[in-house]
Structures are given as structure tokens and as C-alpha cells.
């Protein structure tokens, strides 16, 4: 069994129908790392390290709101860049993934409301912008995308404060599935309530996510130095939170290395650095 660490958080529950209720203290079970480990391997500076990072076999693509930088994995040499003025046309690129020779970025109008999202596409060699897939108004602000079982998965988050829509908070965050033409398949998942109590205390939500070792979904908050490990359910719709791995990066979007299993690339937003580490898991959890 995975060991758990108990945190006591005060949750204020408000009834939308009858008005505010008194604060209720609940025990939030935060799964410990168990057999999972994170080891930092190296880091280098990158001025674009504000939102996230994508990776292919040779290069890293560091993502800011409306700027991209292409870097060599070994040594951190900057090889190419792309930029546009804020809002002309892009406002908030939050994450990316390289798939079949294209760099796909998750873009939204954050902190604007109502939420509007799109998929932006670049040519990785030169970072030339190739086009966009408009998703229009979306139920939530698109923060990250990834591939799973031959489909796209996309996370649409809600916020309790800045960038939030009236009547909705982090608990409305959802994970949706799309086909290769960016048509919704009708499949989707929700995140555990306890995860938002842990990561969303300042009004933020899930900033990064990607399918990693053994098919687990790994997610990060806004600036917590943790990787949260989730398991897709075999029934119903709620993902299961199974482990919380301490790390040296501060939340935000990240990428698994396609050439080195278990190697992960993250950012340290405050220092504008790229961090590369290794995530591992022993065969037994112990006590």
C-alpha cells in the first residue's frame, strides 16, 4: 500500500443555492512519494522559462506566454526563437508537445473571460508558426495537451481568482479527449477534490500534465515543488491520486523525454531556468 501523509486544511464550503456556510475542517489525505523518486541531473538558464517546455529526441522548446526558444539538450545552446507582441495574435501559450514533426502549443486568452482556447502549431526546425486550430469558447482555459492511446487529451482549467469565470472555481477543471482532427470524442475525466484543496489554495489550478511511466498521468500545480501522480480510473470518471513526488522545479508545464525513458524536463520560473531530472520507482514501496 502507498503510504500517505495527512495534512489538515481548512476548507470554506459555500452553498450556491442557500448562501455561505460556516467553515468546515477536513482532513486532506496527500499521498506520499512512496517508491517514486526525483533526481535532478542538470539545469541551464533560458529567458523563455515562464510557462512550460516541450521536447523531442534532440532539442528542448522553452515556452513563455508569446515567446519560444529552441535549445540543445546537451549544453543548453539557444538555436532559434519565435516571438509575437502580446495579443498579436497570441496571449498565453502555456505548454507544448512535439508530435509527428510538429510542435503543438496549448494557448488561451488567460486571464480573459469568457475562456477562449486554441491549438497553435510550429515547425520545430525553425520555429516558424504554421497555423492554428481554434477551439473557440471553451469550458475552461486550455493549459496543456498530450497524447494517450492514439488520441489527444487536453486540460481545461478554472480559477478561483484572476482569470476565473463567475460561479466556477478549480473544481470545474476537466480533462477531455480529442481525435486527430481536434474533434471531441465525448470521453473525459475529472480530478480528485483533494488535489484542488492541496494545489489550489491560492486560486490556481493544474498548470502542467503529461502521461509518463507505466501510463500514469503526472500533473503539477502553479508553483508547488511537486509532481502529483494520478491513475486513470477503470470505472466512473475521477482520476485517482496515488503519489506526490518532491522535486526541485516549481510547478508549471513539463515534458517527458522521448529518447530517454524516465527523464523529465521542467522549468524553474522564478529563476528562468530549465531543469532536467529523472523520475524512478522501485519495485516495492516498503513501509
Secondary structure by P-SEA (a helix, b strand, c coil): cbbbbbbbbbbbbbbcccccccbbbbbbbbbccccbbbbbccbbbbccccccccccccbbbbbcccbbbbbbcccccccccccccccccccccccccccccbbbbbbccccccccccbbbbbccccccccbbbbccccccccccccccccbbbbbbbbbccccccccccccccbbbbbccccccccccccccaaaaaaccccccccccccccccbbbbbbcccccbbbbbbbbccccbbbbcbbbbbcccccccccccccccbbbbbccccbbbbbbbbbccccccc
